[in-house]
Every structure is written in C-alpha cells, then in structure tokens.
Amino acid sequence: MKTRLRRFARWLFVPKAARSEDKYRGEAFASGLELVVPTVVFTLLGLWADSSFGTAPLFLIVGFVFGAAGTFASQYYRYRARSEINDEGKPWSRGLGTGVARGADVGAERSPSSPGGGR
C-alpha cells in the first residue's frame, strides 16, 4: 500500500518532465488502446449490421478484419516513421534514399560496346 501511495504522491507532486519513465508507460498504454479499440468498435459495428440486415456472421467477420487490418497498418506506418526519426544521422541510414537512383545510374552508364553491356 505504501508503494501505491508513493507512486500517487510522485505523480501528483513531481513535474511531468522529471518523470521520464512515465513517458514510455503512457506511450505503451496508448498503443495498446489503439490496438484494441478500433478492432472492438468495428467488430461491434459488424455485429449490429448483422442483426439489422439479418445476415449471418458476414459483417461481424468483415468488421473484425477491417478493424484489425486498419490497426495493423496504423501501427506499421507509425513504427516506420518513428524508426526513421530515431535512425536519422546514424551510419546505417546514410544513403538509403539514393540507393535506387545509384543503381539506375550504374546501368545507364554502360554502353553496348562495353563488356557486359547492351545485352
């Protein structure tokens, strides 16, 4: 009980900027809600549509798949954006944006008379 009271007192009296570990805890909680809520909402909408139109579990399944796919896409693109921000300026991320153009330029420099070119 004392631990909970200390935690509450810290939450109440310590400025938010000083509680750095709470940032990650809140971010994890928000991500968890973003995973669950859309899937449940679309599943319930599908259940309601099934009861309204008298269909079998058609809209229930469609609602679940739509909610799960949307949640997956949202988390995937958020992860990619966060990774790009975190990897900015790191040695392994240099030149990734120009890799395709460099490969295209190498192929364009070959002429039919050069070895391996023009075939």
Contacts in CASP RR format, 6 or more apart in sequence:
PFRMAT RR
TARGET T0000
AUTHOR 0000-0000-0000
METHOD contacts of the structure
MODEL  1
MKTRLRRFARWLFVPKAARSEDKYRGEAFASGLELVVPTVVFTLLGLWAD
SSFGTAPLFLIVGFVFGAAGTFASQYYRYRARSEINDEGKPWSRGLGTGV
ARGADVGAERSPSSPGGGR
10 19 0 8 1.000
11 19 0 8 1.000
11 22 0 8 1.000
16 22 0 8 1.000
31 75 0 8 1.000
34 71 0 8 1.000
34 74 0 8 1.000
34 75 0 8 1.000
35 71 0 8 1.000
35 75 0 8 1.000
38 67 0 8 1.000
38 70 0 8 1.000
38 71 0 8 1.000
38 74 0 8 1.000
39 64 0 8 1.000
39 67 0 8 1.000
39 68 0 8 1.000
39 71 0 8 1.000
41 67 0 8 1.000
42 63 0 8 1.000
42 64 0 8 1.000
42 66 0 8 1.000
42 67 0 8 1.000
43 60 0 8 1.000
43 63 0 8 1.000
43 64 0 8 1.000
43 67 0 8 1.000
45 59 0 8 1.000
45 63 0 8 1.000
46 59 0 8 1.000
46 60 0 8 1.000
46 62 0 8 1.000
46 63 0 8 1.000
46 64 0 8 1.000
47 59 0 8 1.000
47 60 0 8 1.000
49 55 0 8 1.000
49 59 0 8 1.000
50 56 0 8 1.000
50 57 0 8 1.000
50 58 0 8 1.000
50 59 0 8 1.000
50 60 0 8 1.000
53 59 0 8 1.000
84 93 0 8 1.000
87 93 0 8 1.000
110 116 0 8 1.000
110 117 0 8 1.000
110 118 0 8 1.000
111 117 0 8 1.000
111 118 0 8 1.000
112 118 0 8 1.000
END
